Amino acid sequence: MISLRISCIKLISAFSAALLILTGCSSKSSSSEKYKVKTLTVSDIKDLNGGKEPEIEYAYNSDRIDVITGDKLSNVVVKNEADAMETLKEFADIMGSSDPENELRFNEKHQINGGYYYNFDQFYNGMILNGSAQLSVDHEGNVTRVSNNYISGIDISTEPKYSAEFAANFAERNYDAKISGEPELMVYSLDGRIRLVWLVHLESSSYPDKLYIDAINGTLASEDGPIN
């Protein structure tokens, strides 16, 4: 009987030790949360901007922020595209993005006003959209402008019902023009409506030279090009 009690005590002790180890591991994992990027609020940006209100532009008839401008909008010193992405992760809540690192991809960087301009294209399920995000930095790498063209709330199928060949034939038949390259499948947002479209480039020097053909119903969604 005594032997049985000792065995039970040992078992309970072993279980308690294991529980402490698991709790300790869980606590350590939880503490690592502080190393994640902190998303910024407008109030945070005001503090970073020396207590001055940043200039804010809103989308037409909306409370969505399109552009924020100031002397310093982030603590990140931007020297390359990786730094630029860290800044966009800070602005995730303001942009309406749940996962900038996977939804945005670096496109280009060029010099502007002694600093640099970084552009990121938006993707949905690996497919490009007409959404994007941009930021500008001064010569010291301070973020001075963030432009938000991110498209949120996307939930559509990326399986087309009409083919690339259909889109090419549609363009040549209706616009009496040859196409340049192959039609490109993309997600396209216009006037709040999100569609799956074929982007078709026309060999044309006048308007339109780009067509967006709905890949679900086979109709023209939009057209674009130089305005003469």
N, C-alpha and C positions, 0 to 999 in steps of 0.2 A: 504493500500500500504506500509506504514511504517512497519507494523507488518510483511509483507511478506519479506521485505528487511532484517529485524532483524533475521528472521528465516533462510534466505539464508546465512547470515553472520555466524550464529551459526553452520549451517551445514558445511560451508567451514572450520571453525575453528576446528570442530570435526574431519573432514577428514584430515586436516593438522597435528593434534595431533596424529592421528592414523598412518599417514605416517611416522612421526618422530619416533614413537615407533617401527614400522617395520624396519625402516632404522637403528635404534639403535641396534635392535636385530640382524640384518644382519651383522652389523659391529662387534658386539661382537662375532658372530659365526665365522666371517672371522679371527678375531684376534686369535682364538683358534688354527689356523693352525700352529702357531709357536710351539705348544706343540707336533706336530707330529715329528717322528724321521727324522732327516736330513740324507739323503743318502750321502755317501762319494764319493769323486773322488780320483784319485791317488794323486793329488796335496794335498788334505786334509790329506791323509794318510802320506805323506811326512812330513807335518807340525807336525802331531801327533807323528811321529817317530823321533822327535828331529831334523828335517830338513834334515835327511838322506833319500836317496832314498830306498824304500823297495825293497827286492828281488822279482822279478816277473817272473813267469813261464807261458808261453802261450801254449794253445792247439796246437797240431801239424798242421802246415800250416794254422794258423788262428790267428786273433787278440783277441780271447777270452782268458781272464785271467783264468788260472787254479789254481794257487797258489800264495799267497802273504805272504811274511815272513818279520818280523821286530822285533824291541824291544817293540814297542807299536803301535798297528794299530787302536785302538778305545779308546774313552773316557769312554766307559762302563767298569766298573770293574765287571768281571764275577765271580759270586759265585754259580750260579745255572743255571738250564736250561732256566728259564725265562730271565735271564741276557744274556745268549747265544743267545736267539732268538732276543733280542733287538740289539745285534751286527749284526746278519745276516740281520736284517731289514735295518741297516745302509749300508750294502754291496749289497742291492737289485739291484741297477743300474749296479754295476760291475758284478754281477752274471747273470743279465738278467731276474730277477724275478720281476713280477708285484705285487705279494702279498705273501711274504714269510710266513706270519703268518698263512695263510690257505693252502699254497702249501708245507710247510715243517712241519714235525712232529718229535719231539724228539725221538731218538731211544736208545742211550746209552751214558754213561759217564764213563770214567775210568782214573786212575792216570797214568801220564806219565812224566818222567824227572822232578819230583818235583811239577808238575802242573797237569792240567787236559785236557782231550780230550773229545769234545762233538760231537756227530754225529746225524744228522737229515736226515731222509728219505724224498724223494719227493713223492707227491701224485698228481693225476690228476682226478678231479671229484670223489674224495674219493677212488681212486684206486692207489695202489702203483706202482711206476716206479723203474727203475734201476738208477735213478738220486738221488743225495744227496748233502749235504753240511756239512763241518766239520770245527771246529776251535779248536785251542790249546791255553791254557792260562798258564802263569807262576804261581808260588806259591802265588803271590800277586793278581792274577786275571787279569793281563794285557794280552790282546790278542796279541799273537806273530805269529800266523799263521792262515790263512783262506784258505781252499781248496774248490774249486768250481767245483762240478760235477753236477750242476743243468742243466736240459734239458729244453731248451726254444722252443717256436714255436710249441707247441703241439696242434693239432686240428683234433682229430679222434673220431669215434664212439666207445663207450665202450660196444656195444652189439655184442656178439660173434655169428658167423654163425655155428661154430662147437662146440660141447659140451665138457664138462670135461670128459665124458665117452669116447668120440672119442679120446681125447688126451691120456688118459690112455691106451686104446687099441692100439693106434699108437705106443706108447713107448714100450709096452710089445711085440708087434708083430715085430717091427723093431730092437729091441735091446736085445731080448731074456732075459729080466730081469723083475723082479717084481718092482712095484712102491712103494715108501714110502709116505704114507699119500695121501691126495687128491690133484689133480691138482689145481693150484692157478692162477686165471685170473689177468693179469697185463699188464701195458703198458711198452713196451721194445724198447729202442733205440740202434741201432747198425749201425755204419758207416753212420750216418746222416739220416738213415731211421727209422721212428717210426711205431711200429706195436702193435696190440693187440694180446697177446699170452697167452697160457697156460704154466705155469712153472710146469714141472713134475720132481720130485726127484726120482732117481733110487736107489734101494738097491744095490749099487756097491761101491767098494773101489778103483776102477780105473776109468780112463777117458773113457767116460763122466759119471758123476753122476747127471747132471742136463740137461734137455732138454727144449727148448723154441719152442713150436709148435704154428704156426700161427693160431689164432682163426677165421680168416676170410677166408683163402684159404686152411687150413688143411695141410700145408706143414711144414717141419722143418725149423725154422728161425735161430736157433743157438744151440750149445751145449757147456757145460762147465764142469769143474771138475778138480780133481787133476792130475798133470802131473808127471808121474813116470819116 
